[in-house]
């Protein structure tokens, strides 16, 4: 199975930051980036009702979380994913802070300046680079 990392001819860029959601994703704040899937099945192992596979083996968000339990499962999927293909483009500050807290802040398409600083601090701490 071969995936290109940028299918420029097929889809428009998301939020002008170079992210292209796979077209099969259910509309909403969470998505899987097109061309960024190793078919690891890890997200589906913790959130089976939220993820599915396209015929070519690429995973996608088949259902957006609708309650606290599903949101928790989606956030767990961020933690177990192999290479950071699951993204968050929403504006919910609590979700962004939770993603930062588990070391997945870079998976947010946009972070306010204060959250970007927090994300940088968390990453530095995780890598042993904190001052």
C-alpha positions as CSV (number, residue, x, y, z in Angstrom):
1,X,0.0,0.0,0.0
2,X,1.4,3.4,-1.0
3,X,0.2,6.7,0.1
4,X,1.5,10.1,-1.1
5,X,2.0,12.7,1.6
6,X,0.5,15.5,-0.5
7,X,-2.3,14.9,-3.0
8,X,-2.3,18.5,-4.2
9,X,-4.5,17.8,-7.3
10,X,-7.3,16.1,-5.3
11,X,-8.1,18.2,-2.3
12,X,-7.7,21.8,-1.1
13,X,-5.4,22.6,1.7
14,X,-7.1,22.9,5.1
15,X,-6.7,26.2,7.0
16,X,-3.7,27.2,4.7
17,X,-1.3,25.2,6.9
18,X,-0.8,22.3,4.5
19,X,-3.1,19.8,6.1
20,X,-5.4,17.9,3.8
21,X,-8.2,15.9,5.6
22,X,-9.0,12.5,3.9
23,X,-12.3,13.1,2.0
24,X,-13.9,10.1,3.8
25,X,-13.7,11.9,7.2
26,X,-17.0,12.7,8.8
27,X,-17.3,16.6,8.9
28,X,-16.3,18.0,12.3
29,X,-13.4,19.0,14.5
30,X,-11.4,15.8,14.3
31,X,-9.9,14.3,11.2
32,X,-7.3,12.0,9.8
33,X,-4.8,13.7,7.4
34,X,-4.8,12.4,3.8
35,X,-1.8,10.3,2.9
36,X,-0.7,10.0,6.6
37,X,-1.7,6.5,7.6
38,X,0.2,3.3,8.2
39,X,-2.9,1.2,8.8
40,X,-1.7,0.5,12.3
41,X,-5.2,0.1,13.7
42,X,-4.2,1.7,16.9
43,X,-6.8,4.5,16.9
44,X,-9.5,2.0,16.3
45,X,-8.3,-0.2,19.1
46,X,-9.3,2.5,21.6
47,X,-12.1,4.1,19.7
48,X,-13.6,1.5,17.4
49,X,-16.9,3.4,16.8
50,X,-15.0,6.6,15.8
51,X,-12.6,5.2,13.2
52,X,-13.0,3.1,10.1
53,X,-11.0,2.2,7.0
54,X,-11.3,3.3,3.4
55,X,-11.0,0.6,0.7
56,X,-7.4,1.5,0.2
57,X,-6.6,0.9,3.9
58,X,-6.4,4.5,5.0
59,X,-8.1,5.2,8.3
60,X,-10.6,8.0,8.8
61,X,-12.9,9.5,11.4
62,X,-16.2,7.9,10.7
63,X,-18.1,9.5,13.6
64,X,-17.4,12.7,15.5
65,X,-17.5,12.4,19.3
66,X,-21.0,13.3,20.6
67,X,-20.5,13.0,24.4
68,X,-17.8,13.0,27.1
69,X,-17.1,9.2,26.8
70,X,-16.6,9.4,23.0
71,X,-14.4,12.5,23.4
72,X,-12.3,10.7,25.9
73,X,-11.9,7.8,23.4
74,X,-10.9,10.2,20.7
75,X,-8.3,11.8,22.9
76,X,-6.9,8.3,23.7
77,X,-6.6,7.7,20.0
78,X,-4.3,10.6,19.8
79,X,-2.1,9.0,22.4
80,X,-1.8,5.6,20.7
81,X,-1.5,6.7,17.0
82,X,1.7,5.8,15.3
83,X,2.7,8.9,13.4
84,X,0.4,11.8,14.2
85,X,-2.2,11.5,11.5
86,X,-5.2,12.4,13.7
87,X,-5.7,16.1,13.8
88,X,-7.9,18.6,15.7
89,X,-9.1,21.7,14.0
90,X,-11.7,22.8,16.5
91,X,-11.6,25.7,18.9
92,X,-12.4,24.0,22.2
93,X,-9.7,25.2,24.5
94,X,-10.2,22.3,27.0
95,X,-9.6,19.8,24.3
96,X,-6.5,21.6,23.2
97,X,-5.1,21.8,26.7
98,X,-5.8,18.0,27.2
99,X,-3.9,17.3,23.9
100,X,-1.0,19.4,25.0
101,X,-1.0,17.7,28.4
102,X,-0.5,14.3,26.8
103,X,2.2,15.6,24.4
104,X,-0.1,15.8,21.4
105,X,-0.4,19.6,21.1
106,X,1.2,19.6,17.7
107,X,-1.8,17.8,16.4
108,X,-3.9,20.9,16.8
109,X,-4.2,22.9,13.6
110,X,-4.2,26.2,15.6
111,X,-3.0,27.1,19.0
112,X,-3.4,30.5,20.6
113,X,-0.1,32.1,21.6
114,X,-0.4,31.2,25.3
115,X,-1.2,27.6,24.4
116,X,1.6,27.4,21.9
117,X,4.0,28.5,24.7
118,X,2.5,25.8,27.0
119,X,2.9,23.2,24.2
120,X,6.5,24.2,23.8
121,X,7.2,24.0,27.5
122,X,5.5,20.5,27.7
123,X,7.6,19.3,24.7
124,X,10.8,20.6,26.2
125,X,10.0,19.0,29.5
126,X,9.2,15.7,27.8
127,X,12.5,15.8,25.9
128,X,14.5,16.8,29.0
129,X,15.2,20.3,27.6
130,X,13.3,22.3,30.2
131,X,15.3,25.1,31.8
